[in-house]
């Protein structure tokens, strides 16, 4: 019998802020966290829904295209 694999060590995310400006009629809670790999995440908690979703914004555009691959940034954004 083999021993179970140990859980990988995970560095905790850092809370950047949970005090975002929002309208007074917005019941959602917002937090921004930062992972050790510099991935910044906006978390939104909506007490009125049982759904979840995710979106990703990558700060890359056509200025990041290689000279021999024009349009690549646009092609991979979809």
C-alpha positions as CSV (number, residue, x, y, z in Angstrom):
1,X,0.0,0.0,0.0
2,X,1.4,3.4,-1.0
3,X,1.3,6.4,1.3
4,X,-1.1,9.2,0.3
5,X,0.5,12.1,-1.5
6,X,1.0,15.2,0.7
7,X,-1.0,18.2,-0.1
8,X,1.0,20.8,-2.0
9,X,1.9,23.9,0.0
10,X,-0.1,26.9,-1.2
11,X,0.9,30.5,-0.5
12,X,-2.1,32.4,0.7
13,X,-3.6,35.2,-1.4
14,X,-3.1,38.7,-0.1
15,X,-6.2,40.9,0.5
16,X,-5.7,44.1,-1.4
17,X,-8.9,45.7,-0.4
18,X,-12.5,45.0,0.5
19,X,-13.5,48.7,0.6
20,X,-14.5,49.5,-3.0
21,X,-16.7,52.5,-3.9
22,X,-20.2,51.3,-4.9
23,X,-23.7,52.7,-5.1
24,X,-25.7,52.6,-1.9
25,X,-28.3,50.3,-3.4
26,X,-25.7,47.6,-4.3
27,X,-26.0,44.7,-1.8
28,X,-23.0,42.8,-3.2
29,X,-19.7,42.5,-1.4
30,X,-16.5,43.1,-3.3
31,X,-12.9,42.1,-2.5
32,X,-9.7,42.3,-4.5
33,X,-7.0,39.7,-3.7
34,X,-3.5,39.2,-5.1
35,X,-1.9,35.9,-5.5
36,X,1.9,35.3,-5.2
37,X,2.1,35.0,-9.0
38,X,0.8,38.6,-9.3
39,X,-2.7,37.5,-10.5
40,X,-5.1,40.1,-9.2
41,X,-8.7,38.9,-8.7
42,X,-11.9,40.8,-8.1
43,X,-14.3,38.7,-6.0
44,X,-18.0,39.6,-6.0
45,X,-20.5,38.0,-3.5
46,X,-24.1,38.4,-4.5
47,X,-26.4,37.1,-1.7
48,X,-29.4,37.1,-4.2
49,X,-28.0,34.5,-6.6
50,X,-27.1,30.8,-6.5
51,X,-25.0,31.1,-9.7
52,X,-21.3,31.5,-10.2
53,X,-19.2,32.8,-13.1
54,X,-15.7,33.8,-13.9
55,X,-14.1,36.2,-16.3
56,X,-10.5,36.9,-17.2
57,X,-8.9,40.1,-18.4
58,X,-5.4,39.8,-19.8
59,X,-3.4,43.0,-20.3
60,X,-2.2,42.0,-23.7
61,X,-3.2,43.4,-27.1
62,X,-2.0,44.0,-30.7
63,X,1.1,45.8,-29.4
64,X,2.2,42.4,-28.0
65,X,2.0,40.7,-31.4
66,X,5.2,39.3,-32.9
67,X,6.1,41.0,-36.2
68,X,5.6,37.7,-38.1
69,X,2.3,36.9,-36.4
70,X,0.1,40.1,-36.8
71,X,-3.4,39.6,-35.3
72,X,-2.4,36.8,-32.9
73,X,-3.5,38.7,-29.8
74,X,-6.9,39.3,-31.3
75,X,-7.2,35.6,-32.5
76,X,-6.6,34.2,-29.0
77,X,-8.8,36.6,-27.1
78,X,-11.9,34.8,-28.3
